Amino acid sequence: MTLSDKLFIDGTWRKSASGRTTKLVNPATEEVFGEVEAADVSDVNMAVESAHRAWESGWRDMTPGKRTEILFNVARKLREHIEELGQLEMLQIGKPVSDARDEAGLGARCFEYYAGAVTKFCGQTVPVSRGGFDFTLRQSMGVVAAIVPWNFPFPIAAWKTAPALAAGNCVVLKPASLSPLTALKLGELAHAAGLPSGVLQVLPGSGSAIGDALVTHPLVRKVSFTGSTEIGRRIMELASRDIKRVSLELGGKSPNIVFADADWERAAESSPMSVFANTGQDCCARSRMFVERSIFEPFVEKFVAATKKLVVGDPTKTETQLGPMVSASQRAIVEEFLADARRRGSKFVCGGGRPHPKGYYLEPTVLLDVGKEDRCWKEEIFGPVVAITPFDDEAQMLRDVNASPYGLSGSIWTNNLSRALRVSRAVQSGVLSINSHSSVHVEAPFGGFKQSGLGRDLGMAAMEGYTEMKNVYVGE
């Protein structure tokens, strides 16, 4: 396995203009295992200009059949390297290797889906009152900046890049500084599969160093960002200067609602992974649980028992379910939340400590008696912590659910179809699962309400978001 350690610009590996690098740390061992060139503003300019040339010189006008062929070739190349991609993901962020392999496969599926979508994506003919002939076109925007986070680096890079390319845009991909390796490998493999030079650029480096330059560059016409709500606000402000299109997938504080008429035992046994998967570093994590009071105590008992069975440890082992947190600083943030919960008198049913002396590990933690104004209830923790509360009244519970400024995902457990439909309509969230915890499907739109963002990734909605609609009228 080779580590790509340079910028990927115009189809070639380049050193950063500044000569600066970023050290990479294995979260499971706390050891530095490599370093990667860190882009600066001049590198941003070079990458964007190269992408714009590639767009103007052929990618936007390439026949749909040819673009389909290339994207299917990219998907095949990714499938050939799933093990390598999984190993890189595990190494850079501590993701359990079984999950990392699955997510590499998800990235390949994204390219397969959008390769197939190219020839099914079209405008409309519109009957108009004046007669004549009216039709709409879906046209590419130009250069898209795709800024991806460290918690799911490869799949999110794929689900932004694939639809943007399928729609005829060129992409400048900015991975998180903690997790650049799989993005760089994506650039390498995509071009080896036949993607023309300049169509996909990859710029590792600090967001604080190059983020503003990327978002404000006059040739960038769309910014697609996944990350914190705070940075999303900053991107939105900067993009507003020249009315750039933006899509933002931001924070979450998702609910998990369990009614007494549900198969609540199954819900209790499966729900721990709805919040603790990826060590809780997931904007879809169901970190607020609302359980109907008549089943509250037995539900908590089963939930805690299932939590204690989770295997926390070495991400190289296939039996591991939870690896370390991504960094010492991220663990420290979560531990401050836990310290606040202790000060406020919350009950720790399990967890709260460090299970291993080496690595950035943290036990999955279950809290009871968390106040509605407490930080652990209101704020996104982005770690393996869940707060569980009982409810008596559906209407009041829904008011509590919707009191959050976030609205990304959530689950509803009930065997009453009328209730399932009623509650799913009432919950202010972009993605919901009934009797399930599944949030992400390549074929379906993904995104949030309120401060969880705007626009949608995945599904045909994502492809629409990477185009401008043009209306053309032909007179008689």
C-alpha positions in Angstrom: 0.0 0.0 0.0 1.5 3.3 -1.1 0.6 6.7 0.5 0.0 9.6 -1.9 1.6 12.6 -0.2 1.3 15.4 -2.7 -1.4 17.6 -4.3 -3.3 16.2 -7.3 -3.6 19.0 -9.8 -4.2 18.8 -13.6 -3.8 15.0 -13.5 -0.3 15.1 -11.9 1.3 15.0 -8.5 2.6 18.4 -7.3 4.3 19.8 -4.2 2.6 22.6 -2.4 3.8 26.1 -3.4 4.5 26.8 0.3 6.4 23.6 1.0 4.3 23.1 4.1 3.1 19.6 5.1 0.6 18.1 7.5 1.6 15.2 9.8 -0.8 12.2 9.8 -1.5 10.4 13.1 -2.9 6.9 13.6 -5.7 7.4 16.2 -5.4 3.8 17.4 -1.7 4.1 18.2 -1.2 7.9 18.5 1.8 7.5 16.2 2.8 9.7 13.3 2.8 7.5 10.2 3.3 10.0 7.4 2.9 13.6 6.1 1.1 15.1 3.2 1.7 18.4 1.3 -0.6 21.2 2.4 -2.0 23.4 -0.3 -1.9 27.2 -0.1 -3.8 30.0 -1.9 -1.6 29.8 -5.1 -2.3 26.1 -5.3 -6.0 26.8 -5.1 -5.7 29.2 -8.0 -3.8 26.7 -10.1 -6.3 23.9 -9.4 -9.4 26.0 -10.1 -8.0 27.4 -13.3 -7.0 24.0 -14.4 -10.5 22.7 -13.6 -12.1 25.6 -15.5 -10.0 24.9 -18.6 -11.0 21.2 -18.5 -14.6 22.2 -18.3 -14.5 24.6 -21.2 -12.3 22.4 -23.4 -14.4 19.3 -23.4 -15.9 17.8 -20.3 -19.1 19.9 -20.3 -19.7 19.0 -24.0 -18.7 15.4 -23.9 -21.5 13.1 -25.1 -23.5 11.5 -22.3 -22.6 8.1 -23.5 -18.9 8.8 -23.2 -19.2 10.4 -19.8 -21.2 7.3 -18.7 -18.4 5.0 -19.9 -15.7 6.9 -18.0 -17.7 7.0 -14.8 -18.4 3.3 -14.9 -14.7 2.8 -15.5 -14.0 4.9 -12.3 -16.4 2.7 -10.4 -14.7 -0.5 -11.6 -11.3 0.9 -10.7 -12.5 1.7 -7.2 -13.9 -1.8 -6.7 -10.5 -3.2 -7.7 -9.0 -1.2 -4.9 -11.6 -1.6 -2.1 -9.1 -3.3 0.2 -6.5 -0.5 -0.2 -9.1 2.2 0.2 -10.4 0.5 3.4 -6.9 0.2 4.8 -6.2 3.8 4.2 -9.4 4.9 5.8 -8.7 2.8 8.8 -5.2 4.1 9.1 -6.0 7.8 9.0 -9.2 8.0 11.1 -9.3 4.7 13.1 -12.4 3.4 11.5 -12.9 -0.3 12.1 -11.7 -2.1 9.0 -15.0 -3.9 8.3 -16.8 -0.5 8.2 -14.0 1.0 6.1 -14.3 -1.7 3.4 -18.1 -1.2 3.3 -17.7 2.5 2.9 -15.2 2.0 0.1 -17.9 -0.1 -1.6 -20.4 2.7 -1.0 -18.2 5.1 -2.8 -18.0 2.8 -5.8 -21.8 2.4 -5.8 -22.1 6.2 -6.0 -20.1 6.3 -9.2 -22.1 3.4 -10.6 -25.4 5.1 -9.8 -24.5 8.4 -11.3 -22.8 6.8 -14.3 -26.2 5.3 -15.1 -28.0 8.5 -14.3 -26.1 10.5 -17.0 -28.3 9.3 -19.9 -31.6 9.5 -17.8 -31.1 13.1 -16.7 -32.9 15.5 -19.0 -35.1 18.6 -19.3 -38.8 18.9 -20.3 -41.0 20.2 -23.0 -43.5 22.8 -21.7 -46.9 23.6 -23.3 -47.2 27.4 -23.3 -50.2 29.7 -24.0 -48.5 31.5 -26.9 -48.0 28.3 -28.9 -44.6 27.7 -30.3 -42.2 25.3 -28.6 -40.8 25.7 -25.1 -38.2 23.4 -23.5 -35.9 23.4 -20.5 -32.2 22.4 -20.4 -30.2 21.2 -17.4 -26.7 22.6 -17.9 -23.5 22.2 -15.9 -22.3 25.1 -13.7 -18.6 24.9 -14.3 -16.2 24.4 -11.4 -17.6 22.9 -8.2 -15.7 23.0 -4.8 -16.4 19.9 -2.8 -15.4 20.2 0.8 -15.6 17.0 2.8 -15.2 16.1 6.5 -13.0 13.6 8.4 -15.7 11.3 9.8 -16.7 9.6 6.5 -14.0 10.8 4.2 -14.3 8.5 1.2 -18.0 7.9 0.8 -18.8 11.6 1.2 -16.1 12.5 -1.3 -17.7 10.1 -3.8 -21.2 11.2 -3.2 -20.3 14.8 -3.9 -17.8 14.2 -6.8 -19.8 11.6 -8.8 -23.0 13.6 -9.4 -21.1 16.8 -10.0 -19.0 15.0 -12.7 -22.1 13.2 -14.1 -23.8 16.6 -14.6 -20.8 17.9 -16.6 -19.0 19.9 -14.0 -15.3 19.7 -13.0 -14.5 19.3 -9.3 -11.9 20.7 -6.9 -12.0 18.3 -3.9 -10.9 19.5 -0.5 -10.5 16.7 2.0 -10.2 17.4 5.8 -6.6 17.8 6.9 -6.9 14.7 9.2 -8.1 12.4 6.4 -6.6 13.3 2.9 -5.4 9.8 1.8 -8.6 8.3 0.3 -9.4 11.6 -1.5 -6.0 11.6 -3.1 -6.4 7.9 -4.0 -9.8 8.8 -5.6 -8.1 11.4 -7.8 -5.4 8.9 -8.8 -7.7 6.1 -9.6 -10.3 8.2 -11.4 -7.7 9.5 -13.8 -6.2 6.1 -14.3 -9.8 5.0 -15.3 -9.9 7.6 -18.0 -11.1 10.8 -16.4 -9.4 13.6 -18.4 -6.7 15.7 -16.7 -8.1 18.7 -14.8 -11.6 17.3 -14.4 -10.9 16.3 -10.7 -8.4 18.1 -8.6 -7.6 17.1 -5.0 -6.2 19.7 -2.5 -5.2 18.5 0.9 -4.4 21.1 3.5 -5.9 23.2 6.3 -9.3 24.6 5.7 -8.4 27.8 7.5 -5.5 28.3 5.1 -7.3 27.6 1.8 -11.0 27.5 2.5 -11.8 31.1 2.0 -9.8 31.2 -1.3 -11.6 28.2 -2.6 -15.1 29.5 -1.7 -14.5 33.0 -3.0 -12.6 32.1 -6.2 -14.6 33.8 -9.1 -14.4 30.6 -11.2 -16.0 28.4 -8.6 -19.7 28.4 -9.2 -20.9 25.9 -6.6 -19.7 24.9 -3.1 -20.8 21.6 -1.7 -19.9 21.3 2.0 -20.3 18.7 4.7 -19.2 19.7 8.2 -20.0 21.9 11.2 -22.9 24.4 11.3 -20.4 27.1 12.3 -18.2 26.6 9.2 -21.3 26.2 7.1 -22.4 29.7 8.1 -19.0 31.1 7.1 -19.2 29.4 3.7 -22.7 30.8 3.1 -21.6 34.3 4.0 -18.6 34.2 1.7 -20.5 32.6 -1.2 -23.2 35.3 -0.9 -20.7 37.9 -2.3 -21.1 36.7 -5.8 -24.3 34.6 -5.3 -22.5 31.2 -5.6 -24.7 28.2 -5.3 -24.2 26.2 -2.1 -25.3 23.0 -0.6 -24.6 22.5 3.1 -24.9 19.3 5.1 -24.2 20.4 8.7 -24.7 19.4 12.3 -27.4 17.2 13.8 -29.0 16.2 17.1 -31.2 13.5 15.8 -34.0 11.9 17.8 -34.8 8.2 18.3 -38.5 7.9 19.3 -39.7 4.6 20.7 -43.4 4.0 21.3 -44.7 1.2 23.6 -46.6 -0.5 20.7 -43.3 -1.0 18.8 -41.1 -4.1 18.8 -39.2 -2.2 21.5 -36.9 -5.1 22.4 -35.6 -5.1 18.8 -35.3 -1.3 19.0 -33.4 -1.5 22.3 -30.9 -4.1 20.9 -30.3 -2.3 17.6 -30.4 1.3 18.8 -26.9 1.5 20.3 -25.3 1.4 16.9 -27.6 4.2 15.8 -25.6 6.5 18.0 -22.3 4.8 18.7 -21.4 3.6 15.2 -18.3 5.4 14.0 -17.7 6.1 17.7 -20.5 8.6 17.6 -18.8 10.8 15.1 -21.8 11.0 12.9 -24.1 13.9 12.2 -27.0 11.4 11.9 -26.3 9.9 15.4 -29.6 9.3 17.3 -28.2 11.0 20.4 -31.5 12.0 21.9 -33.8 9.1 22.8 -37.4 9.5 23.6 -39.0 6.3 25.1 -42.6 6.0 26.1 -42.7 5.8 29.9 -44.6 2.4 30.2 -41.6 0.7 28.6 -38.8 3.0 29.7 -37.1 1.0 32.4 -37.0 -2.4 30.6 -36.0 -0.6 27.4 -33.1 1.2 29.1 -32.0 -2.1 30.7 -31.9 -3.9 27.3 -30.2 -0.9 25.6 -27.5 -0.8 28.2 -26.9 -4.5 28.0 -26.5 -4.2 24.2 -24.2 -1.3 24.6 -21.9 -3.2 27.0 -21.6 -6.0 24.4 -20.1 -3.6 21.8 -16.5 -4.4 20.9 -14.3 -1.3 21.4 -10.7 -1.7 20.3 -8.2 -2.4 17.5 -9.7 -1.2 14.2 -7.6 -3.8 12.3 -9.6 -6.6 13.7 -12.8 -7.6 11.9 -14.7 -8.2 15.1 -14.2 -4.6 16.3 -17.3 -2.4 16.2 -16.0 0.8 17.6 -12.6 2.2 17.1 -10.9 5.3 18.6 -12.0 8.8 18.1 -10.2 10.7 15.4 -7.9 12.8 17.5 -6.9 13.7 21.0 -8.6 17.1 20.6 -11.9 15.5 19.5 -11.9 13.2 22.5 -11.1 16.1 24.8 -14.2 18.0 23.5 -16.4 15.0 24.2 -14.9 14.5 27.7 -15.8 18.1 28.5 -19.4 17.4 27.6 -19.2 14.4 30.0 -17.7 16.6 32.7 -20.6 19.1 32.3 -23.1 16.2 32.6 -21.5 15.1 35.9 -21.6 18.7 37.3 -25.3 18.9 36.4 -26.1 15.6 38.1 -26.9 13.4 35.1 -26.8 9.6 35.8 -24.1 7.6 34.0 -25.7 4.2 33.4 -22.5 3.0 31.6 -19.4 4.3 30.0 -17.7 7.7 30.4 -14.2 6.5 30.6 -11.2 5.5 28.5 -11.2 1.7 27.8 -7.6 1.5 26.6 -4.4 3.2 27.7 -3.2 3.8 24.1 -5.2 5.4 21.3 -7.9 8.0 21.4 -10.6 5.6 22.7 -13.7 6.5 24.7 -16.4 4.2 26.1 -19.9 4.4 24.7 -21.8 6.4 27.3 -25.5 6.2 28.3 -26.9 9.2 30.3 -30.2 9.5 32.1 -31.7 12.5 34.0 -30.3 15.0 31.5 -32.0 18.4 31.7 -33.6 19.9 28.6 -31.3 22.9 28.9 -28.1 20.8 29.5 -25.4 20.9 26.9 -25.5 17.1 26.4 -29.2 17.4 25.4 -29.0 20.5 23.3 -25.7 20.5 21.5 -24.1 18.2 19.0 -21.5 16.2 20.9 -20.0 14.2 18.0 -18.9 11.4 20.2 -20.3 8.2 21.7 -22.8 9.7 24.1 -26.6 9.2 24.2 -29.2 10.8 26.5 -32.4 8.8 27.1 -35.6 10.4 28.5 -39.2 9.1 29.0 -42.3 10.7 27.6 -46.0 10.4 28.4 -47.7 12.6 25.8 -47.0 12.4 22.1 -47.7 16.1 21.4 -45.3 17.3 24.1 -42.7 14.8 23.0 -42.9 16.2 19.5 -42.5 19.8 20.8 -39.3 18.6 22.6 -38.0 16.9 19.5 -38.6 19.9 17.3 -37.1 22.4 19.9 -33.7 21.6 18.5 -32.1 24.0 16.0 -31.1 20.9 14.0 -33.2 18.7 11.8 -31.1 16.1 10.0 -32.1 12.6 10.7 -34.0 10.4 13.2 -35.9 7.1 13.8 -39.5 6.4 14.8 -40.4 3.0 16.3 -44.1 2.0 16.2 -46.3 -0.7 14.7 -49.2 1.7 14.3 -49.2 2.9 10.7 -51.3 5.9 11.4 -49.0 7.0 14.2 -45.9 6.4 12.0 -47.3 8.6 9.3 -48.5 11.3 11.7 -45.2 11.5 13.6 -43.0 11.4 10.5 -44.9 14.4 9.1 -44.6 16.2 12.4 -40.8 15.7 13.0 -38.9 18.6 11.5 -36.1 16.5 9.8 -34.8 15.9 6.3 -34.3 12.2 6.7 -36.4 9.8 8.9 -36.5 6.0 9.3 -39.5 4.0 10.6 -38.5 0.9 12.5 -35.0 1.3 11.2 -31.8 3.4 11.7 -30.8 3.7 8.1 -30.1 7.3 7.0 -28.1 7.0 3.8 -29.2 5.4 0.5 -27.4 6.3 -2.7 -30.7 6.4 -4.6 -32.5 8.7 -2.1 -32.0 12.4 -1.2 -30.0 13.2 1.9 -30.0 16.5 3.8 -31.4 18.5 6.6 -33.9 21.1 7.8 -33.1 24.2 9.8 -29.5 24.5 10.9 -28.7 21.1 9.6 -28.2 22.6 6.2 -29.8 23.2 2.8 -29.7 21.3 -0.5 -29.4 17.6 -0.9 -26.7 15.0 -1.5 -27.5 11.6 -3.2 -30.3 10.6 -5.4 -31.3 12.5 -8.5 -31.8 15.6 -6.2 -28.0 15.8 -5.9 -27.5 15.8 -9.7 -30.2 18.5 -10.1 -28.3 20.6 -7.5 -25.2 20.6 -9.7 -27.0 22.1 -12.7 -28.6 25.3 -13.8 -32.0 25.2 -15.4 -32.4 27.1 -18.6 -35.7 27.7 -20.4 -35.8 28.1 -24.2 -38.8 29.3 -26.2 -39.0 28.8 -29.9 -41.7 31.0 -31.6 -43.9 29.8 -34.4 
